[in-house]
């Protein structure tokens, strides 16, 4: 090695000595030489793999940042990202530099960085930077959302129509959230039966499910029957998840045959569960007036669902998009939540809702108290009466017992 040859070790010595301008200049030339076929006789480069080369570009970015040269630092970060576009550290450095120079893309850049956040603890300085980045990104989302909302509101008569229609207002709100990547786009993905052309929506609007008001009106009677039924020796309470061990359903293993998620079935796969139903006459009367599917071996379904304290129901999808699933919360301690797609709600006692269970959904009871909900299925309102008969016959002919999940 020539005495005048520069190496990475010498760059480190220059940095340690506080000679940052010389260190940055030497490292810049070293790295540029690494990308040149001819190289440079004055700079000695050891063989570098991609991670090592990327680390050197980030080191150069750090030197340029310390020298208050944010634009040159960005150039170095971008060279690192050419080698590893999803590297968390490089994305964090890029977002921070864009924020420092007041670039309009800084908010979006922090979103890209936070999307790659690794699990586990971080060094304190990095943790502080990430926390500041979260705050910056949250503020950017809020301001950007307000701007997009204002654009819609000032778009003439169309904006007035949107404001007057709750359904359109929801759609515009979700549209903005999707643009800002605050929400993920979810679709109906039934495990068995997909009927094309039906509305896909996590929670369906009340104007499309007006009979929910009658269910809510019966809340006190339904809850009283449920509580009495739970005390009855004749009540048939069983684990909701029951699969053979040979079935490839790893997500359900913690709950399989477990009473952490139990059910008192009233209607199951189209059959009345006699002992339970007989003790809930008012509930059965209300259910009889609902547009429930009647499909041999599949529907209607109705049950009291009991979720034990500190129990999670993992993300999953249902079997059939021709129906909606409805909840009437009966006993719900504060803090219990239910997510369908991109929307998460807390159950509220007496407030019913209808959702599409073929969109990924999950639930959690993080409390010390049992959570109890009445669950039942209904036809998807997008199906005409003439279609319902054909759909029911087709599903029945498919020869599968559909369990309502």
C-alpha positions in Angstrom: 0.0 0.0 0.0 1.3 3.4 -0.9 1.9 5.8 2.0 -0.3 8.4 0.3 -3.2 6.0 -0.3 -6.5 6.8 1.5 -8.5 4.0 3.1 -11.7 3.7 5.1 -9.6 3.4 8.3 -8.0 6.7 7.6 -11.4 8.2 7.1 -12.3 6.9 10.6 -9.2 8.5 12.0 -10.0 11.8 10.4 -13.5 11.6 11.9 -12.2 10.7 15.3 -9.8 13.7 15.2 -12.7 16.0 14.5 -11.5 16.8 11.0 -15.0 16.3 9.5 -14.5 18.2 6.2 -11.4 16.1 5.3 -13.2 12.9 6.4 -16.2 13.7 4.3 -14.1 14.7 1.2 -12.0 11.5 1.5 -15.0 9.2 2.0 -16.8 10.9 -0.9 -13.9 10.2 -3.2 -13.5 6.6 -1.9 -17.2 5.8 -2.6 -17.2 7.5 -6.0 -14.1 5.4 -6.8 -16.0 2.3 -5.7 -18.5 3.0 -8.5 -15.8 3.6 -11.1 -14.3 0.9 -13.2 -10.9 2.5 -13.2 -10.9 3.4 -9.5 -8.2 5.8 -8.2 -4.5 5.0 -7.5 -4.6 7.2 -4.4 -7.5 5.4 -2.7 -7.4 1.8 -1.6 -10.8 0.0 -1.5 -11.3 -3.4 0.1 -14.0 -5.6 -1.5 -17.4 -4.3 -0.2 -20.7 -6.2 -0.2 -24.0 -4.2 -0.5 -24.6 -3.8 3.2 -21.1 -2.5 3.8 -21.2 -0.1 0.9 -24.6 1.2 2.0 -23.3 1.7 5.5 -20.4 3.8 4.1 -22.9 6.0 2.2 -24.9 6.5 5.4 -21.7 7.4 7.2 -21.0 10.0 4.5 -24.6 11.3 4.9 -24.0 11.6 8.7 -20.8 13.6 8.1 -22.5 15.9 5.6 -25.3 16.4 8.1 -22.9 17.3 10.9 -21.2 19.8 8.5 -24.6 21.4 8.0 -24.8 20.3 4.3 -28.2 18.7 4.2 -28.6 18.7 0.5 -25.3 16.8 0.1 -26.3 14.5 2.9 -29.5 13.8 1.0 -27.5 12.9 -2.1 -25.5 10.3 0.0 -28.7 8.9 1.6 -30.2 8.5 -1.9 -27.2 6.5 -2.9 -27.7 4.3 0.1 -31.3 3.8 -0.8 -30.4 2.8 -4.3 -28.7 -0.2 -2.7 -31.5 -0.9 -0.2 -34.7 1.0 -0.9 -36.5 -0.2 2.3 -33.6 0.3 4.8 -35.1 1.8 7.9 -32.1 3.9 9.0 -31.7 5.3 5.5 -35.4 6.2 5.3 -35.3 7.8 8.8 -32.3 9.9 7.8 -34.0 10.9 4.5 -37.1 12.0 6.3 -35.2 14.0 8.9 -33.2 15.7 6.3 -36.2 16.6 4.2 -37.8 18.0 7.4 -34.7 20.0 8.1 -34.7 21.7 4.7 -38.5 22.3 4.8 -39.2 20.1 1.8 -42.9 19.5 1.2 -42.3 15.7 0.9 -41.0 15.4 4.5 -44.4 14.3 5.9 -44.8 11.5 3.3 -41.2 10.5 3.8 -41.8 10.0 7.5 -44.7 7.8 6.7 -42.5 5.7 4.4 -39.9 5.4 7.2 -42.4 4.5 9.9 -43.9 1.8 7.7 -40.5 0.0 7.9 -40.2 0.3 11.7 -38.6 -2.9 13.0 -39.8 -4.7 16.0 -37.8 -4.6 19.3 -36.0 -1.9 21.3 -34.0 0.9 19.6 -31.1 3.0 20.8 -32.2 6.0 22.8 -31.2 8.6 20.2 -33.0 6.7 17.4 -36.0 6.2 19.6 -36.2 10.0 20.2 -35.8 10.7 16.5 -38.6 8.2 15.6 -40.9 9.7 18.3 -40.3 13.2 16.8 -40.9 11.8 13.3 -44.2 10.2 14.5 -45.3 13.6 15.8 -44.3 15.4 12.6 -46.1 12.8 10.5 -49.2 12.9 12.6 -49.3 16.7 12.2 -48.7 16.4 8.5 -51.6 14.0 8.1 -53.9 16.3 10.0 -53.0 19.3 8.0 -53.1 17.4 4.7 -56.4 15.9 5.6 -57.9 19.3 6.4 -56.6 20.7 3.1 -58.1 17.8 1.1 -61.4 18.3 3.0 -61.4 22.0 2.2 -60.8 21.3 -1.5 -63.9 19.1 -1.5 -66.0 21.6 0.4 -65.2 24.4 -2.0 -65.9 22.3 -5.1 -69.4 23.9 -5.6 -72.7 22.1 -5.4 -71.1 18.7 -5.3 -69.7 19.5 -1.9 -73.1 20.4 -0.5 -74.5 17.1 -1.8 -71.7 15.2 0.0 -72.2 17.0 3.3 -76.0 16.3 3.1 -75.5 12.6 2.5 -73.9 10.7 5.3 -73.0 7.8 3.0 -71.2 10.0 0.5 -69.5 11.9 3.4 -68.1 8.6 4.7 -66.9 7.6 1.2 -65.1 11.0 0.8 -63.6 10.7 4.2 -62.3 7.2 3.5 -61.1 8.4 0.1 -59.0 11.0 1.8 -57.6 8.5 4.4 -56.7 6.1 1.6 -54.8 8.9 -0.3 -52.9 9.8 2.9 -52.3 6.0 3.6 -54.0 6.3 7.0 -56.1 3.3 6.0 -55.4 0.2 4.0 -57.7 -0.9 1.3 -59.5 -4.1 2.2 -61.7 -6.3 0.0 -64.2 -9.1 0.5 -62.3 -12.4 0.6 -64.7 -15.2 1.5 -63.2 -18.6 2.2 -66.0 -20.4 0.2 -68.7 -18.4 -1.6 -68.1 -15.2 -3.4 -71.1 -13.6 -5.2 -69.9 -10.8 -7.6 -71.1 -7.3 -7.7 -72.1 -6.8 -4.0 -71.2 -3.7 -2.1 -68.0 -4.1 -0.1 -67.9 -2.1 3.1 -66.6 -2.9 6.6 -69.6 -1.6 8.5 -72.8 -1.1 6.5 -74.9 2.0 6.9 -78.1 2.1 9.0 -80.3 3.2 6.1 -79.5 -0.1 4.5 -80.2 -2.1 7.6 -83.3 -0.4 9.1 -84.5 -3.5 11.0 -81.5 -3.1 13.4 -83.7 -0.5 15.2 -86.1 -3.3 16.2 -83.2 -5.4 17.5 -82.0 -2.5 19.6 -85.6 -2.0 20.9 -85.5 -5.5 22.3 -82.1 -5.0 24.0 -83.3 -5.3 27.6 -85.4 -8.4 26.9 -82.7 -10.1 25.0 -80.1 -9.4 27.6 -82.4 -10.6 30.4 -83.0 -13.9 28.5 -79.2 -14.3 27.9 -78.4 -13.8 31.6 -81.1 -16.2 32.6 -79.9 -18.7 30.0 -76.3 -18.5 31.3 -77.6 -19.5 34.8 -79.6 -22.4 33.5 -78.3 -26.0 33.9 -79.9 -26.9 30.6 -78.0 -24.2 28.6 -75.7 -25.7 26.0 -72.5 -23.6 26.2 -69.6 -24.8 24.1 -66.3 -23.6 22.6 -67.0 -21.7 19.4 -63.9 -22.9 17.6 -63.8 -26.7 17.2 -61.6 -28.2 14.5 -59.8 -31.5 14.1 -56.1 -31.3 14.9 -55.3 -32.5 11.4 -56.8 -29.4 9.8 -54.4 -26.7 8.7 -55.8 -23.8 10.7 -52.9 -22.6 12.8 -54.5 -19.2 13.5 -57.2 -20.9 15.6 -54.9 -23.2 17.6 -54.9 -21.1 20.8 -58.8 -21.0 20.7 -59.5 -24.5 19.4 -61.8 -26.2 21.9 -61.2 -23.4 24.3 -63.9 -21.8 26.4 -62.1 -18.5 26.1 -64.4 -18.0 23.2 -67.7 -19.8 23.9 -71.1 -19.7 22.3 -74.7 -20.4 23.3 -76.2 -21.2 20.0 -79.8 -20.4 19.3 -79.8 -21.2 15.5 -76.9 -23.1 14.0 -76.4 -24.0 10.4 -80.1 -23.6 9.8 -81.3 -25.6 12.7 -82.8 -24.4 16.0 -80.9 -25.4 19.1 -83.9 -26.5 21.0 -82.8 -26.3 24.7 -81.3 -22.8 24.2 -83.9 -21.3 21.9 -86.8 -22.4 24.2 -85.3 -20.3 27.0 -85.1 -17.2 24.8 -88.5 -16.7 23.3 -88.4 -13.0 22.9 -85.0 -13.2 21.2 -86.3 -15.8 18.9 -89.4 -13.8 18.1 -87.2 -10.8 17.1 -84.9 -13.0 15.0 -87.9 -14.5 13.2 -88.8 -11.0 11.7 -85.3 -10.4 10.3 -84.2 -11.1 6.7 -82.1 -14.1 7.7 -81.0 -16.5 5.0 -82.5 -20.0 5.0 -79.9 -22.3 3.4 -79.9 -26.0 4.2 -76.8 -26.9 6.3 -75.6 -23.2 6.5 -78.1 -20.7 7.8 -79.7 -19.0 9.7 -77.3 -18.6 12.5 -77.7 -16.8 15.9 -75.8 -17.1 19.1 -74.7 -15.4 22.3 -70.9 -15.0 21.9 -68.9 -15.0 25.1 -65.3 -13.7 25.0 -63.3 -14.3 28.1 -61.1 -11.6 29.8 -57.8 -10.9 28.1 -58.7 -13.0 25.0 -58.1 -12.0 21.4 -59.9 -13.4 18.3 -57.3 -13.4 15.5 -57.7 -11.7 12.1 -59.9 -13.9 9.9 -62.5 -13.9 7.2 -65.9 -15.5 6.8 -67.3 -18.0 4.3 -69.9 -16.2 2.3 -70.4 -12.6 1.1 -74.1 -13.0 0.3 -74.8 -12.4 4.0 -73.9 -9.8 6.6 -73.2 -10.5 10.2 -74.8 -8.4 12.9 -73.8 -7.7 16.5 -76.0 -6.5 19.4 -73.6 -5.9 22.3 -75.2 -7.1 25.6 -72.4 -7.0 28.2 -69.4 -5.0 27.2 -66.8 -3.7 29.6 -65.1 -0.4 28.4 -62.1 -1.0 26.2 -63.3 -4.0 24.2 -62.8 -3.4 20.5 -63.7 -4.9 17.2 -61.9 -4.2 13.9 -63.2 -4.9 10.4 -60.8 -3.9 7.6 -59.5 -0.4 8.2 -62.2 0.6 10.8 -62.0 -0.2 14.5 -64.9 0.3 16.9 -65.6 -0.2 20.6 -68.8 -2.2 21.2 -71.4 -0.2 23.0 -74.2 -2.0 24.9 -77.5 -1.8 23.0 -76.0 -0.3 19.8 -76.3 -2.9 17.0 -74.4 -2.9 13.7 -74.0 -5.0 10.5 -70.6 -5.8 9.0 -69.1 -7.8 6.2 -67.4 -10.7 7.8 -65.7 -11.7 4.6 -63.5 -8.6 5.1 -60.6 -9.4 7.5 -61.8 -8.8 11.1 -60.6 -9.4 14.6 -61.7 -8.7 18.2 -60.2 -8.2 21.6 -61.3 -8.2 25.2 -58.4 -6.6 27.2 -60.4 -6.3 30.4 -61.0 -8.5 33.5 -64.7 -8.9 32.6 -66.6 -11.3 30.3 -67.8 -9.7 27.0 -71.2 -11.0 25.6 -72.6 -10.1 22.2 -75.7 -11.5 20.3 -74.4 -12.4 16.8 -76.7 -13.3 13.9 -76.6 -13.3 10.1 -78.9 -11.6 7.5 -79.0 -11.5 3.7 -76.8 -8.9 2.1 -79.3 -6.2 1.1 -77.7 -6.0 -2.4 -79.3 -9.3 -3.3 -82.7 -9.1 -5.0 -85.4 -11.5 -3.7 -85.1 -13.5 -7.0 -81.4 -13.9 -6.4 -81.7 -15.1 -2.9 -83.5 -18.3 -3.8 -80.9 -19.1 -6.4 -78.0 -18.3 -4.1 -79.5 -20.4 -1.3 -80.0 -23.4 -3.6 -76.5 -23.1 -5.0 -74.8 -22.9 -1.6 -76.9 -25.8 -0.3 -76.0 -27.9 -3.4 -72.3 -27.2 -2.9 -72.5 -29.8 -0.1 -70.6 -28.0 2.6 -71.6 -27.3 6.2 -70.9 -23.6 6.6 -70.2 -22.7 10.2 -70.9 -19.0 10.1 -67.4 -17.6 10.7 
